[in-house]
Amino acid sequence: MPIISIFFGIIIRMYYDEHNPPHIHAEYQGNKALLDFQGNVLKGDLKSRTALKLVRDWIDLHYDEINEDWNLAEKGEQIKKIPPLE
């Protein structure tokens, strides 16, 4: 699964052949969660409120780019890297 961003030990991935609703996969210290583009946890748990807040902040900052990547992935096209939080 392609990594689209990494920041503060958090890895954000997106599959090319995913299903709706649009979502990202976040991983932190071996814990995994699926989040929609509004920051709602659909499945899993990062086990860290701080990590979850950082992922939600990242989603807010890069909402349009995440949507663009989802649209590319749905078409089977190469997705783009998205800048990390700094």
Secondary structure by P-SEA (a helix, b strand, c coil): cccccccccbbbbbbccccccbbbbbbcccbbbbbcccccccccccccaaaaaaaaaaaaacaaaaaaaaaaaaaccbbbbbbccc
